[in-house]
Amino acid sequence: MKRILVPTDFSEQAGYAMDLACQIANKSNIELVALHVLDHTGLFDFSAGSSSYPLMGNPAGLELDQNFLELLYNNAEEKCKNFLKPYENKSLKITQKIKIGSAFHYITEEIEDNNTNLVIMGSKGASGFEEVLIGSNTEKVVRHAKCPVLTVKTKVNLKEVKNIVFATDFHEEGAQVADELKKLQEVFHAKLHLVRVNTPNNFETNRRIMEHVDSFISENKISNYSVNIYNEKVEEDGIIFFAQDINADLIALATHGRSGLLHLLSGSIAEDVVNHAQRPVWTFRQKH
């Protein structure tokens, strides 16, 4: 691992993400990138003044006053310096970046153009009506990122993460997912608890499940693990409840990265778990 991206809005949760990234970076020579995006949503200036600054992705005719934009940028720059001040004397290589435009666009660009190995993001979660309508930047990144994404809601001590739940049906997870999972396990020096959540709508016999589990373990040379089958009505609940039952420190999932109508119809277990679990959640987009 050479590069970790930490998108930040300077919130408490973003601070937790930065703190964990610094703990991981302290173990080796890893570059950290703290990215703040002045998201233009809601910041449009509908006036017809001559001093303006067009933003990428703006609908036609919507521009921001340049003086106002500079004020926003300078304010963000000062906040970013204050945000990073606690880490100045820790021999860490931290790059500060401030962009103006779509937060999701610039996070994605940073991942794809600069060989980012891991994204660590703070998340407040969402539920009910807000979850259905809004769809946070965190959810979008989880769905589309081409590298693993680790979301945190509370302070995480690297040394205290000893048990990681990896939930899957063991049907589609290939070598790439397994390789990233083993890297995660190595970072935390943790035990993997492999779990298949059996639900009424997605039921398999124990014998059949164990055939898939044994293949996954042997083909990918998984070590330091336990194998578990957990029965619950809904997969998301089963993953969260199992993690609670064994007092796991982190949940890991692969996501299929569906979008559009297919995403609306099928939903995403990974995004639901990110929203509702209080534990850190690591996700990696399964490639097809």
N, C-alpha and C positions, 0 to 999 in steps of 0.2 A: 504494500500500500504506500503510495507516494503523495496523494493529494486528497484532502477532505474539504468539502464545501459546506459552509454553515450560512444559509440564508438567515438574515436577522431583521426583525422589526423593532429591536431593542426591548422587547417584552421580557417578562420574567421567564417565560418558557424558552425564549431564544437564548437567554443567559444560561439556562440549564444545558441547552444544546452545545453552546460554545465551551462551557466548562468540561463537558464530556469529551468534546473534540480535542481539547488541550491535554486532557489526561491520556488519551490515545496517542497523540502526537509526541508526548513526552517519552514514550517508549522507544521511538525510533525517529529518523529524520524525515518527518512528514510535513509537507507544506499545508497550511490552513488558509482558506480563503473565506473572509467574512464579507458576504454580499448583501447590501441593502438596496432595494429597488423602490424608488419613488413611483409607486403605481399611479398612473394618470387617471384611474377611475375616480370620478367624482371631483377631479381637479380642473375640469375644462373651464376656460374663460370664454363666455359667449359674447364678450364685447367686441367692437370692431376697431379697437385701437391699433395703431400702426406698429407698436413694439410688441412682437409676438414670437413664439418659438414653436414650430410644428413638432408634434411627437409622432413617433412611429406607431402605426396602427390606429391613429385617430380617424374618426369619421370625417368626411369632407367638411371643411369650414370650422372645425373645432380646434382652437389653438390656445396656448397658455401665454400669458404676458411674460416676457422674458425677465423683467425685474423680479416678478413674483417667483418665477422659476429659479432664479439665482438665489433668492432668499431661502427657498425650500432646500436647495442643494447645500448651501452653506450651513443651514441648520442641521441637515442630515449628516454632513461631514463632522460637525462638532459632536453630535450624538454618537457617531461611530467611534470617534477617538475616545470618548468617555467610556463607551461600551467595552473597548479593548484595553483600556488602561490597566485593569487588574492583571493582565497577562504580559505586560511589557518586560518584566524582569525574570521571565521564566525560560529564557533561551529558546523561544519558539519562533518559527518562521511564519509570520502572519501577514497576509496581503489583504488590504482593505479596498473594496470596490463599491462604488455607488453608481447606479444606473437610473435612467428615467424612462418609464414606459410600462410594459406589461411584466409583472413579477414572474409569472409562469414562463414567459418567453425568455427572459434573461437567465433564469435558473436553468432552464433546458439548454440554452446556448452555452452556459458555463460548463455544464456537464459534458456536452458533446464536443466542444471545441478545445477543451483543456485537459482531457484525459482524467477527469475526476473519478476517483475510486470509491468514494462514499459520500453521501449527503447526510448530514445530521440536522434535523429540523425540530424546533419546538412546535407543540400542538396543544391547543386548548380543547380540541374535540368538538363535536357537534351532535345534536340529536333532534329527533322529531322533525318539525316543519323546517327548521333552519338547515338541517342536514340534507333534506330533499331539495330545497330551492337553491341554496348557495353553492355548495361544493367548493371547499377552500382550496387555496394554492397547494396546501399540503396534500390533499387528496389527488389533485391533478399531477403533482410530482410523483406520488406513489404509483399512480396509474401508468405514467409514461416514461419515467426515468430509465436510462440505459445503464444505471449502476445501482447498487443497493442503497436503500433509504432507511435511516434509523430515526424514528420519531420519539420524542420524549415529552413528558408532561410534568415531571418532577425531577428533582436533583438526583443524579445517578453517580454512585461511587464505583469506578472501574473495578476495584479490587473486590467489591461485594457481589458482583455478577458471577454467580457460580453455577446457575441452572438455567438453561435455555430450552424453551419449548419450541419444537419445530412441528407445525401442524400441516398435514398433507394427506391426500388419498393414495400417494405413492404410485400413481398411474402415469403422470406426465413429467414429473420432476427429473430432468436430465443431469448430465455431468456438469453443465455450467452452473446450475443452481447449487448442486452439491459442493462444487469447488468454492463458491462464494460463502456457502454455509460453513465450510471448514475454516475459511479465513476468519469468519466471525467467531467461531469457537476458539481459534488460536489467539485472537485479540484479548478475549476475556479469560482464557484458560478455564473454560466452563464445560460442564457435562451437558450433552444433548439429550432431551427427552422427546423422542419421536412419538407422535400421537396421530392416530386416525380416529376422527370423530364419526361415529356411526349414527346416522339419522334415519327416520322412517322413509324419507324420500330418496335416500342415497345409502341403502343398506347393503352390506356384504357380510358373508360369514367370516368368522375368525380365521378359518383355514385359508380362505381366499386372500384375506388381508395380509396374513403372514407370508404368503407366497410373494406378494408385491414388496413387503417390507424387507424380506431376506434378499431379494434381488437388488433393491436400492442400496442396502448396506454393503453387500459383497461387490457390486459393480463400482461403487464409489469409495470403497475403503473407509467407511465411517468407523470411528473409534470413540471410546468413552461415551456410551449412550445407554438409554433404556428404551424399551418398546412398549407402547401403551395403546389400548383401544378404549375409547370413551363414548358412552351412549348418551345422546341428548337429542332433543327435538329439532334444534337449529344448530348448524355448524358453528356460527359465530359464538353462540352461547357456550357450546361445548369447549371451544378453544379457550375462552376467557375463564370458564369455571374450572377446567382442568389446570390451567396455570395457577389459579387461586388455590386449588386443592393441594398442589405440591409445593406451593409457595415459590413459584418460579420467579426469576429476576428479569426475564426478557422473553418476548414471544417473537418467533420468526415464521414468516410465511412467504410463499411464492405467489405472485399475482399474474393474471393473464393479460392485464393492460387493455381490457376491452374499452371501447368508447362508442359514442353515438347511440343508436337505437339498441344495439346488442347490450351495451352497458346498462341502459335504462331497464331493459327487460330482465336481465340476469342479475344485475347488481354486482357488487364486489365484496366478497368475504373479507379480503385484506383491508379495504377501505373502512368497512364496518368495524373491524377489530381496532384499527388505528383510531377511529372516532371514540370507541366506547371503552377500550382497555385503559386502565391506569398505569400499567407497566409499559416500559419501552417496547416498541414494536419495530422489528427489522423486516423490510420487504424487499423482494427482488423480482423484477418483471421476467416472467417466463417467456422465452423467445420461441417462435414457431417458424 
